[in-house]
Amino acid sequence: MTNTTPSSSTYNLVDPKSPIASGRLLAFLTNFLETLGEPLGVTNYLCADAGLHVLRSKDYNEAPTTMPVWAPTENMVQSAVADPKTNTVAAQDYLTALQKDADTQALKASYAKDGGEEHRFLTCRDFYVAYKSGKCTPVSVASQLVDRIEASSMVSPSLGAVWNWNKDKIMKQAQESAARYQNGTPLSIVDGVPVIVKDEIDIEGFETGVGTSYINKGNPAKEDAHLVALLRSHGAIIIGKSTMHEIGLGITNFNPSTTTPRNPYRPAHSTGGSSGGSGAAVGSGLCPIAIGCDGGGSVRIPSSYCGIYGLKPTQGRVSGRGEYPLAPTVAISGPMCASMEDLSIVYAIIAGRDNQDPNSLLQPPVVLPSPTSLIPRKGQLQGLRIGIYRRWFEDVTHPEIAQVCYKMLDSLIKDHGAVLVDIEIPELFENGKAHNITIVGEMLSKISTNRKKLNHQTRLELAMVASLRIEDYVRAQQQRTRSIRFLESLFGHKENDPHHHAQYPCLGGHEAGVVDLIVTPSIANLPPKVHPGAESHGESNYLNNVKCMQYMMMANFTGIPGITAVAGYTAETYIHHDGDKYETGLPIGIQFMSQWWDEKRLIHVANVCEQVLESRQKPKIWLGDYQL
C-alpha cells in the first residue's frame, strides 16, 4: 500500500522539547520543583512547554462533559442484535458455543499439544481440552505455574511480572478446579486457567498497592473486584497481582517503589505501562490471560510492546467496582491476552451491567462475533469502512512502525474486502492536552497525602499539574465535549442534524466521512531501554510519553473502545535520537477504534489480523512450555 500523506488543514500535533531526566538528576529536579519551582516560575515554564496551557486561549461554548458514558441510540441497540456486517451472538451464547466445541475436541483427545514441542502461546482451549480429556489436571498446571513464577525472578534481568502472589492460594484454587473436572462439572472454558490481575484491582486477601510501597500496606482487600469475582465464578485460577507503574502515572513501568518488569522480547527494553507486569506475564507465556486497567493506553501500550492483544472497552462497559479510583473518568479495566479467542472469552465474562456501578447501567447488550463467522476465509470484512488520518498515522519515530501497519491494512483491504477512507480529526493536540490535564488532575486529587513516599518521577508529574488552574480542568472537560461531537460526526450520528455536522466536521472521505472504525499504529515509538537511573529513581521523558500515548488518549478521553492487535515485528536495527540501539524482533501493534459500545467490530477485525499474521516470533524470556 502506498503511504503518501496528503496535505492537511487540521493536523496540529507538535513534539515537546522537555529534557530527559533520570537517576540523581531526576531526584534533584523533583525536590527543586516541589520547593522552588512555582516561586521561580520553572514549573510554569515546563507546563507551557508541555502544552498544558494551550486551553487557556480557547473560548468554548460547549458544556463540560465529566464522564464520557455515551447513551446508546436505538440504532446502536438494534445493531448489537443484528449487525449486517458482523454476525453476532450474545456473550453467554458465545461462551457456551466455544465450550461445546472444546468438549468435542476433548473427546477426540487430539487437540491439546505438548507445550514443549514448539514455541506456541497456549490458550484457554488448550488447558480446557487437556483437563477435560484427562491428559493433565489443573493441579499439575498450578505446580508448573509456581515453578515458572519462581524461575521468572531467577533470570537476569528478572522478568518482574508478578508482584504479589501466594502459592497456597493458587494450589487451593487448582484443587477445587480439578475436583470439578473429575466430577464432570467444569464451570466454563476458563476453569483452571491461570489469570493475573493488575495491582490496581482488588483481589480478596491481597493488598491493592497501585504500584506503591505504602498504599493499603497491611490492609488487604476484603472482597474481589466485580470483574475478578466474575472470572472466579467461571473457574479461573487467580494468580495474584502483576506489577504496574506507580499509581499508573507513566507508560514505561520503570518503578523503583516495587520493581521494573522487562519486555519478554527484548529484556533490555520497557514493557510499556502502566499494566506492564500484565503484559510481561502474557508475553512471556507465563499465563494466557491478564487484566489491566487503561486510563491513557495502559492496557494497549504494554500489549503492543509485549506482542499480545489488548482491549480498552467503552467507558461503562466493564464495572469499575473494586478498582482503585485513580482516574475514574478516563480509566477502565480490560483483557490482555495471547490470543484473540481468549480476549473474546474474557470480554464476554467481564462485560455487562453491575447494579452497584451506575456507569455500567446505560450499556446495550454485550454481543460478540459468532464463532462460525471467525473461521479463516477471504472477504471477512467486506464493506467495512476503516478511517485513516494519514498524517497522524505516519507521525512515528521509526518508519518501520507505519510500514508494518500499512502491510497489515493492505491484506485487510485486498484479501478481506475492507474499504480505506481518508479522514481528518480536528484538535488532536487540544484533545491530548485536555486528557493529560484530566488524568493527572484526577490522580492528584486522589493521592492527596504522603506524596513524599512516591518515587521521583511520580512526584515530578504531580508537582507540575498541581500548578495548573481550576479553569484548565474545566476547559479540558469542555474540550472533551467537542472531541465527542467530532466523533459523533465521524461515526454517522445525528445524520439529520446539519447544524451538528457543520459545527463539528470530520473532513475527508465519502458520505460526510462516515466510517465504522479508525485505524492507527498502536504506538508511535519503540519501547525505550531500561537504564540504571530509571530503575533506581524512575525517568522523566515527556517526549517519549507523548509519542507513546499519541494514539491512545482519544479513546480514553471520549469513552470509545480501542483494541491493539499484533501487526508484525521490526526487521531492521534502529538508532534512536538519544543514541540507544534497537535490535530487530520488537513487536509492532496496530490499533482500531470504533464507536461507543461496538467492541464486537473491534474483536472481529482483530481476529482477522491474527489470521493474517499467521505466526508469532518467540520471546527471549519464554515461560510458556507447559506440559499438558
Secondary structure, DSSP 8 states (H G I E B T S, - for coil): --------SS----------EEHHHHHHHHHHIIIIITTTTHHHHHHHHTTTTGGGG----S---SS------HHHHHHHH-BTTB-EEEHHHHHHHHHHHHHHHHHHT-S---TTSS-----HHHHHHHHHHTS--HHHHHHHHHHHHHHHTTSSS----EEEE-HHHHHHHHHHHHHHHHTT---STTTT-EEEEETTB--TTS---TT-SSTTTT---SS--HHHHHHHHTT-EEEEEE--SGGG--SS---TTS-----SS-TTB---SSSHHHHHHHHTTS-SEEEEEESSSTTHHHHHHTT-EEEE--TTSB--TTB--SSTTT-EEEEEESSHHHHHHHHHHHBS--TT-GGGTT----EEE-GGGGSS-TTTTTT-EEEE-HHHHT--SSHHHHHHHHHHHHHHHHTT--EEEE---S-HHHHHHHHHHHHHHHHHHH--S-GGGS-HHHHHHHHHHHTS-HHHHHHHHHHHHHHHHHHHHHTTTTTT-HHHHHHS---SSSGGG--SEEEEES-SS---B--HHHHHH-EE-HHHHHHHHTTTHHHHHH---EEEEEEEE--S-EE-TTS-EE-S--EEEEEEEESTT-HHHHHHHHHHHHHHH------SS-------
